[in-house]
């Protein structure tokens, strides 16, 4: 047999085990009861049947009220409280907020959002899908005055039906263009006395022109005898150009070597300027550079360039140096298409509207014929509008910027300058 001492040792060691078992069972019971409790409201109390002894006991303690009425009241109160909580939770969870939606449309279901548009006209009735037999792939814009009507007509003939035509009218003459059949299908926007970058900033938002693969933003004074829109697009795609322009006829008022047409190739992306003009062979004006008279942008490049255009930009001089910020690598994605070339006719028709400004009345004797064409003293402007004398004797003239500075100076306005020179 066991001695009393050994029995007491075993008995004392059994007590902690039983205590631990009791604690564990209690915790399990509490957790189990909790889950039973939160699931209890899902059970209809009208389907619960209580033993008659419990019902009679409740009735004895609450004279005048039946046990079922008391239980019903308790259940309804609990159900209402839970219902209010669940309704509040439901409203919270069902509220739409999609942060990836366009700004201001976060509370809309993504499936109903139309964040982009186009310039396609629609009928007032019928199926919109039948309005156009096909949708244009590209967009061509001209900023025009009635004086250049015939020149624009010749230019439009160089673009097929794959190109939508958009005219910005700076002189208010719109109906006069209806003599051309293509004009009846074109989009016309008329605001008096504005330059093309003003129109571009306000009417060529990236979400509006998103359906078009390429956007042409051209001046009105371009000769296009050696240009074809379809062939141009083929070359742009072949050489993967995000920003481009046609080559310029070398005998017609060239400013930059980069944009001069080369007869021995289809496309070029760099050039050699005179000493000191290029700090890096991959930077403007030796590469990654086109002029602002006839640029062509891919939709992705234009989305960036549009945001870079300042609201008070007028002529856009200086913007050409900044275009490289919108594509990488810029010296590979920006280029000049040589085999499809144009002629810059240098017709300052828009500028004639501003000669009534007091500044230009003062400068009438200097030969300035367009806004910003202000020399540095009497006789400073040559006959050819927009040029400056070869002040540093480097061998050729340079274009006049909005602020009257020679383009070889590095402190020109980086994104274009205001309308009237500071001296005025």
Secondary structure, 3 states (H helix, E strand, C coil): CCCHHHHHHHHHHHHHHHHHHHHHHHHHHHHHHHHHHHHHCCCCHHHCCCCHHHHHHHHHHCCCCCHHHHHHHHHHHHHHHHHHHHHHHHHHHHCCCCCCCCCCCCCCCHHHCCCCCCCCCCCCCCCHHHCCCCCCCEEEEEEECHHHHHHHHHHHCCCCCCEEEEEEECCCCCHHHHHCHHHHCCEEEECCCCCHHHHHHHHCCCCCCCCCCEEEEECCCEECCCCCHHHHHHHHHHCCCCEEEEEECCCCCCCCCCCECCCCCCEECECCCCCCCCCCCCCCCCECCCCCCEEEEEHHHHHHHHHHCCCCCCCCCCHHHHHHHHCCCHHHHEEEEEEEEEEECCCCCCHHHHCCCHHHHHCHHHCCCCCCCCCCCCCCECCCCCEECCCCCCCCCEEECCCCCECCCCCCCCCCCCCCCCCC
